[in-house]
């Protein structure tokens, strides 16, 4: 099949949002499909060191956007646009990528005029503007199957602040856009239940996953680190206090290393817990981070305290599973992350300092085999079966 993928984030962009589109593209190519990805990374300031193998994937650059470049939060000149950025981001619907919608459409139309239309088009949200683009392609080319992929909630996310009456309008608009999709995908059961309550359509869960390519892999950092946390702390929203209290309780001498996390938050932790060995490390390329994760004794993941977080499964979780190291997850015990960690005996999932302390002191977790159900190939195979049935 000829498959188009619209993905705002794709290698070499080094961010978690680029992983699912890349893994899906590689899987489809391996299955013998013709894959073309429409993307652009020249107008963002995220590091470009995701050293991915793009063999067999045709990547089409849809062009540079001055507006998106100005609004990018990592733009070194961001302070110059602070007021304009605040206004534009607040009033841009569904997100500020809407200013690039026509560039995506133009690029896709030009490609179709030369190479023909696809059999399937994937829109990989976030950002949700990509669904707008796919909808217009679907309207014009009725035989094309449109798969709307969502790694986050749209109208019902708590991270999007808006009055309740606007949220109601937002739900109706999301339903209107996604009504045209042949398949709507989400990455967790919680997302499925939430969205089905107002979308009035059947939604399929195709989880994220890891590429099982690390069997027997040795890390240059083997046994170098005690506890490792890689990724953001969202200004302290993801609170590691239960872990620090546990380590203080057992007077552990293990180091806790943060990589690419919010430095002010980590520095506050260092000040608050002078008895612990807490280290801040700058962001590193993804391939090096994977090696560091392989060399840790424990891998730490944390979620916020809101009810919404019960259904969150971060992409970082699957990287940790890949490393085959015990996971300490600071999360609600009745959430989706805790369910998977307990089901597959991958570590401990709790906000109880006592339970974390007991796990560290008495851990006998030995992860030699990892569940095939958590691999990206397994998840994408379920997707292909779904498409082929229609």
C-alpha positions as YAML, in Angstrom:
chain: A
units: angstrom
residues:
- id: 1
  name: UNK
  ca: [0.00, 0.00, 0.00]
- id: 2
  name: UNK
  ca: [0.96, 3.61, -0.52]
- id: 3
  name: UNK
  ca: [0.86, 5.34, 2.86]
- id: 4
  name: UNK
  ca: [1.17, 9.04, 3.74]
- id: 5
  name: UNK
  ca: [2.01, 10.13, 7.26]
- id: 6
  name: UNK
  ca: [1.60, 13.71, 8.51]
- id: 7
  name: UNK
  ca: [3.87, 14.15, 11.51]
- id: 8
  name: UNK
  ca: [5.00, 17.47, 12.94]
- id: 9
  name: UNK
  ca: [7.74, 15.68, 14.90]
- id: 10
  name: UNK
  ca: [9.99, 13.17, 13.17]
- id: 11
  name: UNK
  ca: [13.72, 12.33, 13.30]
- id: 12
  name: UNK
  ca: [16.17, 13.98, 13.50]
- id: 13
  name: UNK
  ca: [13.99, 15.97, 15.96]
- id: 14
  name: UNK
  ca: [14.94, 14.54, 19.37]
- id: 15
  name: UNK
  ca: [11.71, 14.52, 21.36]
- id: 16
  name: UNK
  ca: [9.35, 11.85, 22.57]
- id: 17
  name: UNK
  ca: [6.67, 12.96, 20.10]
- id: 18
  name: UNK
  ca: [8.88, 11.82, 17.22]
- id: 19
  name: UNK
  ca: [9.20, 8.22, 18.45]
- id: 20
  name: UNK
  ca: [5.73, 6.83, 17.63]
- id: 21
  name: UNK
  ca: [5.61, 8.24, 14.06]
- id: 22
  name: UNK
  ca: [9.12, 6.95, 13.39]
- id: 23
  name: UNK
  ca: [8.46, 3.48, 14.81]
- id: 24
  name: UNK
  ca: [5.23, 3.22, 12.81]
- id: 25
  name: UNK
  ca: [6.96, 4.33, 9.60]
- id: 26
  name: UNK
  ca: [9.75, 1.76, 10.08]
- id: 27
  name: UNK
  ca: [7.24, -0.98, 10.79]
- id: 28
  name: UNK
  ca: [5.20, -0.19, 7.67]
- id: 29
  name: UNK
  ca: [8.32, -0.14, 5.47]
- id: 30
  name: UNK
  ca: [9.40, -3.50, 6.93]
- id: 31
  name: UNK
  ca: [5.98, -4.88, 5.94]
- id: 32
  name: UNK
  ca: [6.61, -3.83, 2.33]
- id: 33
  name: UNK
  ca: [4.52, -0.65, 2.22]
- id: 34
  name: UNK
  ca: [5.52, 2.59, 0.50]
- id: 35
  name: UNK
  ca: [5.76, 5.28, 3.19]
- id: 36
  name: UNK
  ca: [6.00, 9.05, 2.69]
- id: 37
  name: UNK
  ca: [6.24, 11.35, 5.71]
- id: 38
  name: UNK
  ca: [5.27, 15.03, 5.49]
- id: 39
  name: UNK
  ca: [7.05, 17.00, 8.17]
- id: 40
  name: UNK
  ca: [9.38, 19.92, 8.85]
- id: 41
  name: UNK
  ca: [11.88, 20.57, 11.60]
- id: 42
  name: UNK
  ca: [13.59, 23.74, 10.40]
- id: 43
  name: UNK
  ca: [11.19, 26.04, 12.23]
- id: 44
  name: UNK
  ca: [11.68, 24.55, 15.70]
- id: 45
  name: UNK
  ca: [14.64, 24.70, 18.06]
- id: 46
  name: UNK
  ca: [14.48, 21.23, 19.54]
- id: 47
  name: UNK
  ca: [17.78, 19.35, 19.35]
- id: 48
  name: UNK
  ca: [18.22, 17.47, 16.06]
- id: 49
  name: UNK
  ca: [20.29, 14.51, 17.26]
- id: 50
  name: UNK
  ca: [17.79, 11.64, 16.97]
- id: 51
  name: UNK
  ca: [20.05, 9.38, 14.91]
- id: 52
  name: UNK
  ca: [17.37, 7.24, 13.29]
- id: 53
  name: UNK
  ca: [17.63, 4.93, 10.31]
- id: 54
  name: UNK
  ca: [15.37, 6.44, 7.62]
- id: 55
  name: UNK
  ca: [16.11, 3.80, 4.99]
- id: 56
  name: UNK
  ca: [13.02, 3.19, 2.87]
- id: 57
  name: UNK
  ca: [11.13, 6.20, 4.27]
- id: 58
  name: UNK
  ca: [10.59, 9.14, 1.93]
- id: 59
  name: UNK
  ca: [10.60, 12.35, 3.97]
- id: 60
  name: UNK
  ca: [9.04, 15.46, 2.43]
- id: 61
  name: UNK
  ca: [9.87, 18.83, 3.99]
- id: 62
  name: UNK
  ca: [6.72, 20.99, 3.88]
- id: 63
  name: UNK
  ca: [8.70, 24.19, 4.41]
- id: 64
  name: UNK
  ca: [9.76, 26.75, 6.99]
- id: 65
  name: UNK
  ca: [7.21, 28.82, 8.94]
- id: 66
  name: UNK
  ca: [8.26, 32.16, 10.40]
- id: 67
  name: UNK
  ca: [5.25, 32.16, 12.73]
- id: 68
  name: UNK
  ca: [5.98, 28.72, 14.19]
- id: 69
  name: UNK
  ca: [9.64, 29.60, 14.52]
- id: 70
  name: UNK
  ca: [8.76, 32.72, 16.50]
- id: 71
  name: UNK
  ca: [6.33, 30.81, 18.74]
- id: 72
  name: UNK
  ca: [8.66, 27.90, 19.48]
- id: 73
  name: UNK
  ca: [9.33, 27.82, 23.22]
- id: 74
  name: UNK
  ca: [13.01, 26.95, 22.70]
- id: 75
  name: UNK
  ca: [13.60, 29.87, 20.34]
- id: 76
  name: UNK
  ca: [16.59, 31.78, 21.81]
- id: 77
  name: UNK
  ca: [14.83, 35.03, 20.88]
- id: 78
  name: UNK
  ca: [11.56, 33.97, 22.54]
- id: 79
  name: UNK
  ca: [11.58, 36.91, 24.95]
- id: 80
  name: UNK
  ca: [11.21, 39.32, 22.04]
- id: 81
  name: UNK
  ca: [7.90, 37.69, 21.13]
- id: 82
  name: UNK
  ca: [6.63, 37.02, 24.65]
- id: 83
  name: UNK
  ca: [3.44, 39.11, 24.45]
- id: 84
  name: UNK
  ca: [2.62, 38.19, 20.84]
- id: 85
  name: UNK
  ca: [3.31, 34.54, 21.60]
- id: 86
  name: UNK
  ca: [0.97, 34.56, 24.59]
- id: 87
  name: UNK
  ca: [-1.83, 36.07, 22.52]
- id: 88
  name: UNK
  ca: [-1.35, 33.85, 19.47]
- id: 89
  name: UNK
  ca: [-0.98, 30.61, 21.42]
- id: 90
  name: UNK
  ca: [-4.06, 31.42, 23.51]
- id: 91
  name: UNK
  ca: [-6.30, 32.25, 20.57]
- id: 92
  name: UNK
  ca: [-4.96, 29.79, 17.98]
- id: 93
  name: UNK
  ca: [-7.35, 26.92, 17.34]
- id: 94
  name: UNK
  ca: [-6.87, 24.04, 17.79]
- id: 95
  name: UNK
  ca: [-3.20, 24.93, 18.32]
- id: 96
  name: UNK
  ca: [-0.62, 27.31, 16.88]
- id: 97
  name: UNK
  ca: [0.30, 24.79, 14.16]
- id: 98
  name: UNK
  ca: [-2.82, 26.01, 12.39]
- id: 99
  name: UNK
  ca: [-0.58, 28.68, 10.84]
- id: 100
  name: UNK
  ca: [1.17, 25.88, 8.96]
- id: 101
  name: UNK
  ca: [-1.93, 24.04, 7.79]
- id: 102
  name: UNK
  ca: [-1.82, 25.44, 4.25]
- id: 103
  name: UNK
  ca: [1.84, 24.53, 3.86]
- id: 104
  name: UNK
  ca: [1.05, 20.90, 4.69]
- id: 105
  name: UNK
  ca: [-1.89, 20.89, 2.27]
- id: 106
  name: UNK
  ca: [0.10, 22.47, -0.54]
- id: 107
  name: UNK
  ca: [2.99, 20.03, -0.11]
- id: 108
  name: UNK
  ca: [0.69, 16.99, -0.05]
- id: 109
  name: UNK
  ca: [-1.29, 18.16, -3.08]
- id: 110
  name: UNK
  ca: [1.88, 18.78, -5.08]
- id: 111
  name: UNK
  ca: [3.13, 15.31, -4.18]
- id: 112
  name: UNK
  ca: [-0.18, 13.70, -5.20]
- id: 113
  name: UNK
  ca: [-0.19, 15.53, -8.55]
- id: 114
  name: UNK
  ca: [3.19, 13.93, -9.36]
- id: 115
  name: UNK
  ca: [2.88, 10.53, -7.66]
- id: 116
  name: UNK
  ca: [-0.80, 9.78, -7.20]
- id: 117
  name: UNK
  ca: [-2.98, 9.61, -4.10]
- id: 118
  name: UNK
  ca: [-2.29, 7.27, -1.16]
- id: 119
  name: UNK
  ca: [-4.29, 4.28, 0.06]
- id: 120
  name: UNK
  ca: [-3.99, 5.43, 3.68]
- id: 121
  name: UNK
  ca: [-3.15, 8.73, 5.34]
- id: 122
  name: UNK
  ca: [-2.14, 8.95, 9.01]
- id: 123
  name: UNK
  ca: [-2.41, 12.20, 10.96]
- id: 124
  name: UNK
  ca: [-0.18, 11.86, 14.02]
- id: 125
  name: UNK
  ca: [-1.40, 14.23, 16.74]
- id: 126
  name: UNK
  ca: [-0.19, 16.18, 18.62]
- id: 127
  name: UNK
  ca: [-0.57, 18.81, 17.18]
- id: 128
  name: UNK
  ca: [-4.29, 18.46, 16.37]
- id: 129
  name: UNK
  ca: [-3.99, 20.76, 13.35]
- id: 130
  name: UNK
  ca: [-2.73, 17.67, 11.51]
- id: 131
  name: UNK
  ca: [-6.24, 16.20, 11.74]
- id: 132
  name: UNK
  ca: [-7.55, 19.31, 9.98]
- id: 133
  name: UNK
  ca: [-5.08, 18.69, 7.17]
- id: 134
  name: UNK
  ca: [-6.00, 15.00, 6.83]
- id: 135
  name: UNK
  ca: [-9.71, 15.80, 6.86]
- id: 136
  name: UNK
  ca: [-9.34, 18.09, 3.84]
- id: 137
  name: UNK
  ca: [-7.38, 15.41, 1.95]
- id: 138
  name: UNK
  ca: [-10.07, 12.86, 2.84]
- id: 139
  name: UNK
  ca: [-12.79, 15.24, 1.60]
- id: 140
  name: UNK
  ca: [-11.08, 15.53, -1.77]
- id: 141
  name: UNK
  ca: [-9.98, 11.90, -2.16]
- id: 142
  name: UNK
  ca: [-12.90, 9.86, -0.82]
- id: 143
  name: UNK
  ca: [-11.28, 6.45, -1.40]
- id: 144
  name: UNK
  ca: [-8.35, 7.25, 0.89]
- id: 145
  name: UNK
  ca: [-8.61, 5.72, 4.35]
- id: 146
  name: UNK
  ca: [-7.86, 8.30, 7.04]
- id: 147
  name: UNK
  ca: [-6.44, 7.12, 10.37]
- id: 148
  name: UNK
  ca: [-6.45, 9.81, 13.08]
- id: 149
  name: UNK
  ca: [-3.82, 8.88, 15.66]
- id: 150
  name: UNK
  ca: [-3.88, 10.57, 19.09]
- id: 151
  name: UNK
  ca: [-1.21, 10.29, 21.75]
- id: 152
  name: UNK
  ca: [-2.98, 12.89, 23.96]
- id: 153
  name: UNK
  ca: [-6.51, 14.07, 24.62]
- id: 154
  name: UNK
  ca: [-7.80, 17.09, 22.69]
- id: 155
  name: UNK
  ca: [-10.98, 18.70, 24.08]
- id: 156
  name: UNK
  ca: [-10.84, 17.06, 27.50]
- id: 157
  name: UNK
  ca: [-7.19, 17.51, 28.47]
- id: 158
  name: UNK
  ca: [-6.73, 19.35, 31.79]
- id: 159
  name: UNK
  ca: [-3.60, 21.01, 30.42]
- id: 160
  name: UNK
  ca: [-5.68, 23.14, 28.10]
- id: 161
  name: UNK
  ca: [-7.21, 25.89, 30.24]
- id: 162
  name: UNK
  ca: [-10.60, 27.16, 29.09]
- id: 163
  name: UNK
  ca: [-14.08, 28.00, 30.49]
- id: 164
  name: UNK
  ca: [-16.54, 25.09, 30.66]
- id: 165
  name: UNK
  ca: [-18.84, 26.49, 27.96]
- id: 166
  name: UNK
  ca: [-15.88, 26.66, 25.56]
- id: 167
  name: UNK
  ca: [-14.88, 23.10, 26.44]
- id: 168
  name: UNK
  ca: [-18.36, 21.96, 25.42]
- id: 169
  name: UNK
  ca: [-17.93, 23.71, 22.06]
- id: 170
  name: UNK
  ca: [-14.46, 22.17, 21.76]
- id: 171
  name: UNK
  ca: [-15.89, 18.67, 22.17]
- id: 172
  name: UNK
  ca: [-18.44, 19.26, 19.43]
- id: 173
  name: UNK
  ca: [-15.77, 20.57, 17.09]
- id: 174
  name: UNK
  ca: [-13.47, 17.63, 17.76]
- id: 175
  name: UNK
  ca: [-16.36, 15.27, 17.04]
- id: 176
  name: UNK
  ca: [-17.10, 17.13, 13.80]
- id: 177
  name: UNK
  ca: [-13.48, 16.86, 12.60]
- id: 178
  name: UNK
  ca: [-12.93, 13.22, 13.55]
- id: 179
  name: UNK
  ca: [-16.30, 12.10, 12.18]
- id: 180
  name: UNK
  ca: [-14.67, 11.78, 8.76]
- id: 181
  name: UNK
  ca: [-11.87, 9.52, 10.03]
- id: 182
  name: UNK
  ca: [-12.11, 5.84, 9.10]
- id: 183
  name: UNK
  ca: [-10.28, 4.96, 12.32]
- id: 184
  name: UNK
  ca: [-9.55, 6.99, 15.43]
- id: 185
  name: UNK
  ca: [-6.67, 5.64, 17.50]
- id: 186
  name: UNK
  ca: [-5.61, 6.35, 21.09]
- id: 187
  name: UNK
  ca: [-2.76, 5.04, 23.21]
- id: 188
  name: UNK
  ca: [-4.56, 4.18, 26.46]
- id: 189
  name: UNK
  ca: [-7.83, 2.64, 27.60]
- id: 190
  name: UNK
  ca: [-8.55, 5.77, 29.63]
- id: 191
  name: UNK
  ca: [-8.37, 7.91, 26.47]
- id: 192
  name: UNK
  ca: [-10.74, 5.52, 24.70]
- id: 193
  name: UNK
  ca: [-13.37, 5.69, 27.44]
- id: 194
  name: UNK
  ca: [-13.08, 9.47, 27.74]
- id: 195
  name: UNK
  ca: [-13.35, 10.19, 24.01]
- id: 196
  name: UNK
  ca: [-16.10, 7.68, 23.28]
- id: 197
  name: UNK
  ca: [-18.31, 9.54, 25.77]
- id: 198
  name: UNK
  ca: [-18.66, 12.47, 23.34]
- id: 199
  name: UNK
  ca: [-17.34, 11.35, 19.94]
- id: 200
  name: UNK
  ca: [-20.11, 8.79, 19.41]
- id: 201
  name: UNK
  ca: [-17.84, 6.40, 17.52]
- id: 202
  name: UNK
  ca: [-15.78, 3.31, 18.18]
- id: 203
  name: UNK
  ca: [-12.19, 4.14, 19.10]
- id: 204
  name: UNK
  ca: [-9.31, 1.66, 18.97]
- id: 205
  name: UNK
  ca: [-6.45, 1.41, 21.45]
- id: 206
  name: UNK
  ca: [-3.06, 0.97, 19.77]
- id: 207
  name: UNK
  ca: [-0.54, 1.54, 22.53]
- id: 208
  name: UNK
  ca: [2.92, 2.89, 22.15]
- id: 209
  name: UNK
  ca: [5.67, 0.33, 22.47]
- id: 210
  name: UNK
  ca: [9.40, -0.24, 22.39]
- id: 211
  name: UNK
  ca: [11.57, -1.71, 19.69]
- id: 212
  name: UNK
  ca: [12.94, -4.99, 21.04]
- id: 213
  name: UNK
  ca: [16.47, -4.45, 19.76]
- id: 214
  name: UNK
  ca: [18.45, -4.46, 23.00]
- id: 215
  name: UNK
  ca: [18.76, -8.16, 23.87]
- id: 216
  name: UNK
  ca: [22.24, -8.80, 25.18]
- id: 217
  name: UNK
  ca: [23.22, -5.20, 24.56]
- id: 218
  name: UNK
  ca: [26.05, -3.95, 26.76]
- id: 219
  name: UNK
  ca: [26.16, -0.32, 27.85]
- id: 220
  name: UNK
  ca: [29.31, 1.72, 28.27]
- id: 221
  name: UNK
  ca: [27.59, 3.03, 31.40]
- id: 222
  name: UNK
  ca: [26.92, -0.43, 32.85]
- id: 223
  name: UNK
  ca: [26.49, -0.21, 36.66]
- id: 224
  name: UNK
  ca: [27.46, 3.48, 36.57]
- id: 225
  name: UNK
  ca: [24.22, 4.91, 37.92]
- id: 226
  name: UNK
  ca: [21.97, 4.10, 40.84]
- id: 227
  name: UNK
  ca: [18.63, 5.76, 40.07]
- id: 228
  name: UNK
  ca: [18.03, 7.58, 36.79]
- id: 229
  name: UNK
  ca: [15.25, 9.96, 35.71]
- id: 230
  name: UNK
  ca: [15.24, 11.12, 32.10]
- id: 231
  name: UNK
  ca: [12.81, 13.74, 30.84]
- id: 232
  name: UNK
  ca: [10.85, 16.73, 32.10]
- id: 233
  name: UNK
  ca: [9.38, 17.46, 35.51]
- id: 234
  name: UNK
  ca: [6.82, 19.96, 34.19]
- id: 235
  name: UNK
  ca: [7.70, 22.64, 36.69]
- id: 236
  name: UNK
  ca: [7.35, 20.20, 39.59]
- id: 237
  name: UNK
  ca: [3.99, 18.79, 38.50]
- id: 238
  name: UNK
  ca: [5.68, 15.40, 38.42]
- id: 239
  name: UNK
  ca: [6.68, 15.21, 42.06]
- id: 240
  name: UNK
  ca: [9.47, 12.88, 43.20]
- id: 241
  name: UNK
  ca: [9.08, 13.64, 46.91]
- id: 242
  name: UNK
  ca: [7.90, 10.08, 47.82]
- id: 243
  name: UNK
  ca: [11.09, 8.65, 46.32]
- id: 244
  name: UNK
  ca: [13.36, 11.09, 48.17]
- id: 245
  name: UNK
  ca: [11.54, 10.42, 51.42]
- id: 246
  name: UNK
  ca: [12.01, 6.67, 50.86]
- id: 247
  name: UNK
  ca: [15.74, 7.07, 50.22]
- id: 248
  name: UNK
  ca: [16.10, 9.26, 53.33]
- id: 249
  name: UNK
  ca: [14.14, 6.69, 55.36]
- id: 250
  name: UNK
  ca: [16.54, 3.86, 54.51]
- id: 251
  name: UNK
  ca: [19.57, 6.17, 54.50]
- id: 252
  name: UNK
  ca: [20.43, 5.06, 50.99]
- id: 253
  name: UNK
  ca: [23.71, 6.11, 49.48]
- id: 254
  name: UNK
  ca: [22.46, 5.58, 45.93]
- id: 255
  name: UNK
  ca: [22.79, 8.53, 43.55]
- id: 256
  name: UNK
  ca: [19.77, 10.00, 41.76]
- id: 257
  name: UNK
  ca: [20.68, 11.41, 38.35]
- id: 258
  name: UNK
  ca: [18.38, 13.65, 36.33]
- id: 259
  name: UNK
  ca: [18.97, 14.09, 32.60]
- id: 260
  name: UNK
  ca: [17.34, 16.92, 30.63]
- id: 261
  name: UNK
  ca: [14.97, 17.74, 33.49]
- id: 262
  name: UNK
  ca: [13.87, 21.18, 34.71]
- id: 263
  name: UNK
  ca: [17.06, 22.45, 36.34]
- id: 264
  name: UNK
  ca: [15.35, 24.83, 38.85]
- id: 265
  name: UNK
  ca: [13.18, 21.96, 40.12]
- id: 266
  name: UNK
  ca: [16.17, 19.64, 40.49]
- id: 267
  name: UNK
  ca: [18.16, 22.36, 42.28]
- id: 268
  name: UNK
  ca: [15.26, 22.77, 44.72]
- id: 269
  name: UNK
  ca: [15.41, 19.03, 45.39]
- id: 270
  name: UNK
  ca: [19.16, 19.23, 46.00]
- id: 271
  name: UNK
  ca: [18.59, 22.01, 48.53]
- id: 272
  name: UNK
  ca: [15.68, 20.26, 50.25]
- id: 273
  name: UNK
  ca: [17.44, 16.89, 50.54]
- id: 274
  name: UNK
  ca: [21.12, 17.64, 51.34]
- id: 275
  name: UNK
  ca: [21.59, 14.10, 52.68]
- id: 276
  name: UNK
  ca: [20.90, 12.58, 49.25]
- id: 277
  name: UNK
  ca: [23.18, 12.37, 46.22]
- id: 278
  name: UNK
  ca: [21.03, 14.23, 43.67]
- id: 279
  name: UNK
  ca: [22.73, 15.24, 40.41]
- id: 280
  name: UNK
  ca: [21.53, 17.42, 37.54]
- id: 281
  name: UNK
  ca: [22.79, 16.55, 34.05]
- id: 282
  name: UNK
  ca: [22.11, 18.43, 30.84]
- id: 283
  name: UNK
  ca: [20.03, 16.92, 28.04]
- id: 284
  name: UNK
  ca: [21.89, 14.34, 25.94]
- id: 285
  name: UNK
  ca: [21.26, 12.77, 22.51]
- id: 286
  name: UNK
  ca: [18.65, 10.03, 22.55]
- id: 287
  name: UNK
  ca: [21.10, 7.23, 21.69]
- id: 288
  name: UNK
  ca: [23.28, 8.20, 24.66]
- id: 289
  name: UNK
  ca: [20.26, 8.41, 26.97]
- id: 290
  name: UNK
  ca: [19.32, 4.85, 25.99]
- id: 291
  name: UNK
  ca: [22.79, 3.69, 27.02]
- id: 292
  name: UNK
  ca: [22.52, 5.53, 30.33]
- id: 293
  name: UNK
  ca: [19.14, 3.89, 30.97]
- id: 294
  name: UNK
  ca: [20.73, 0.51, 30.23]
- id: 295
  name: UNK
  ca: [23.42, 1.25, 32.83]
- id: 296
  name: UNK
  ca: [21.10, 2.28, 35.68]
- id: 297
  name: UNK
  ca: [20.18, 0.14, 38.67]
- id: 298
  name: UNK
  ca: [16.66, 1.63, 38.78]
- id: 299
  name: UNK
  ca: [14.72, 3.79, 36.35]
- id: 300
  name: UNK
  ca: [12.35, 6.43, 37.71]
- id: 301
  name: UNK
  ca: [9.12, 7.63, 36.17]
- id: 302
  name: UNK
  ca: [6.61, 10.05, 37.72]
- id: 303
  name: UNK
  ca: [3.09, 11.25, 36.96]
- id: 304
  name: UNK
  ca: [1.08, 14.19, 38.31]
- id: 305
  name: UNK
  ca: [-1.51, 13.85, 41.06]
- id: 306
  name: UNK
  ca: [-4.65, 14.76, 39.08]
- id: 307
  name: UNK
  ca: [-7.32, 12.19, 38.21]
- id: 308
  name: UNK
  ca: [-6.43, 12.66, 34.53]
- id: 309
  name: UNK
  ca: [-2.97, 11.23, 35.20]
- id: 310
  name: UNK
  ca: [-4.43, 7.80, 36.00]
- id: 311
  name: UNK
  ca: [-4.75, 7.19, 32.27]
- id: 312
  name: UNK
  ca: [-1.34, 8.53, 31.25]
- id: 313
  name: UNK
  ca: [1.28, 6.22, 29.73]
- id: 314
  name: UNK
  ca: [4.34, 8.24, 28.80]
- id: 315
  name: UNK
  ca: [6.61, 7.20, 25.95]
- id: 316
  name: UNK
  ca: [9.42, 7.12, 28.49]
- id: 317
  name: UNK
  ca: [7.81, 4.06, 30.11]
- id: 318
  name: UNK
  ca: [8.44, 2.00, 26.97]
- id: 319
  name: UNK
  ca: [12.07, 3.12, 26.78]
- id: 320
  name: UNK
  ca: [12.46, 1.94, 30.37]
- id: 321
  name: UNK
  ca: [10.90, -1.44, 29.56]
- id: 322
  name: UNK
  ca: [13.39, -1.76, 26.70]
- id: 323
  name: UNK
  ca: [16.27, -1.32, 29.17]
- id: 324
  name: UNK
  ca: [15.12, -4.34, 31.22]
- id: 325
  name: UNK
  ca: [15.79, -2.54, 34.50]
- id: 326
  name: UNK
  ca: [13.41, -2.32, 37.49]
- id: 327
  name: UNK
  ca: [11.07, 0.68, 37.27]
- id: 328
  name: UNK
  ca: [10.06, 2.83, 40.23]
- id: 329
  name: UNK
  ca: [6.90, 4.62, 39.15]
- id: 330
  name: UNK
  ca: [5.50, 7.43, 41.29]
- id: 331
  name: UNK
  ca: [1.85, 7.20, 40.35]
- id: 332
  name: UNK
  ca: [-1.59, 6.23, 41.58]
- id: 333
  name: UNK
  ca: [-1.87, 2.53, 42.33]
- id: 334
  name: UNK
  ca: [-5.16, 2.27, 40.41]
- id: 335
  name: UNK
  ca: [-3.85, 3.94, 37.25]
- id: 336
  name: UNK
  ca: [-2.99, 2.47, 33.86]
- id: 337
  name: UNK
  ca: [0.78, 2.73, 34.37]
- id: 338
  name: UNK
  ca: [0.55, 0.85, 37.68]
- id: 339
  name: UNK
  ca: [-1.61, -1.82, 36.05]
- id: 340
  name: UNK
  ca: [1.03, -2.61, 33.41]
- id: 341
  name: UNK
  ca: [3.96, -2.51, 35.84]
- id: 342
  name: UNK
  ca: [2.18, -4.89, 38.21]
- id: 343
  name: UNK
  ca: [0.83, -7.16, 35.47]
- id: 344
  name: UNK
  ca: [4.27, -7.74, 33.96]
- id: 345
  name: UNK
  ca: [6.25, -7.48, 37.24]
- id: 346
  name: UNK
  ca: [8.37, -4.59, 35.98]
- id: 347
  name: UNK
  ca: [8.95, -2.89, 39.33]
- id: 348
  name: UNK
  ca: [6.88, -0.93, 41.83]
- id: 349
  name: UNK
  ca: [4.12, 1.63, 41.18]
- id: 350
  name: UNK
  ca: [2.97, 3.71, 44.16]
- id: 351
  name: UNK
  ca: [3.19, 7.07, 45.92]
- id: 352
  name: UNK
  ca: [3.91, 5.36, 49.26]
- id: 353
  name: UNK
  ca: [7.42, 6.09, 50.53]
- id: 354
  name: UNK
  ca: [7.28, 2.97, 52.72]
- id: 355
  name: UNK
  ca: [6.48, 0.72, 49.75]
- id: 356
  name: UNK
  ca: [9.25, 2.31, 47.68]
- id: 357
  name: UNK
  ca: [11.74, 1.88, 50.53]
- id: 358
  name: UNK
  ca: [10.74, -1.77, 50.96]
- id: 359
  name: UNK
  ca: [11.11, -2.37, 47.20]
- id: 360
  name: UNK
  ca: [14.61, -0.89, 47.10]
- id: 361
  name: UNK
  ca: [15.73, -2.82, 50.16]
- id: 362
  name: UNK
  ca: [14.21, -6.15, 49.14]
- id: 363
  name: UNK
  ca: [14.04, -5.95, 45.35]
- id: 364
  name: UNK
  ca: [14.60, -9.26, 43.65]
- id: 365
  name: UNK
  ca: [13.19, -8.18, 40.30]
- id: 366
  name: UNK
  ca: [15.15, -9.74, 37.46]
- id: 367
  name: UNK
  ca: [13.81, -8.69, 34.06]
- id: 368
  name: UNK
  ca: [15.31, -10.99, 31.45]
- id: 369
  name: UNK
  ca: [12.28, -11.32, 29.23]
- id: 370
  name: UNK
  ca: [9.98, -8.43, 28.41]
- id: 371
  name: UNK
  ca: [6.32, -8.78, 27.36]
- id: 372
  name: UNK
  ca: [5.84, -8.93, 23.61]
- id: 373
  name: UNK
  ca: [2.53, -7.08, 24.07]
- id: 374
  name: UNK
  ca: [4.51, -3.95, 24.95]
- id: 375
  name: UNK
  ca: [6.58, -3.96, 21.76]
- id: 376
  name: UNK
  ca: [5.73, -1.48, 19.01]
- id: 377
  name: UNK
  ca: [5.69, -4.27, 16.39]
- id: 378
  name: UNK
  ca: [2.99, -6.14, 18.30]
- id: 379
  name: UNK
  ca: [0.85, -3.01, 18.64]
- id: 380
  name: UNK
  ca: [1.25, -1.98, 14.99]
- id: 381
  name: UNK
  ca: [0.46, -5.52, 13.87]
- id: 382
  name: UNK
  ca: [-2.92, -5.16, 15.60]
- id: 383
  name: UNK
  ca: [-3.41, -1.91, 13.68]
- id: 384
  name: UNK
  ca: [-2.71, -3.49, 10.30]
- id: 385
  name: UNK
  ca: [-5.10, -6.36, 11.06]
- id: 386
  name: UNK
  ca: [-7.74, -3.78, 11.89]
- id: 387
  name: UNK
  ca: [-7.25, -1.92, 8.61]
- id: 388
  name: UNK
  ca: [-7.22, -5.10, 6.52]
- id: 389
  name: UNK
  ca: [-10.55, -6.22, 7.99]
- id: 390
  name: UNK
  ca: [-12.32, -3.22, 6.43]
...
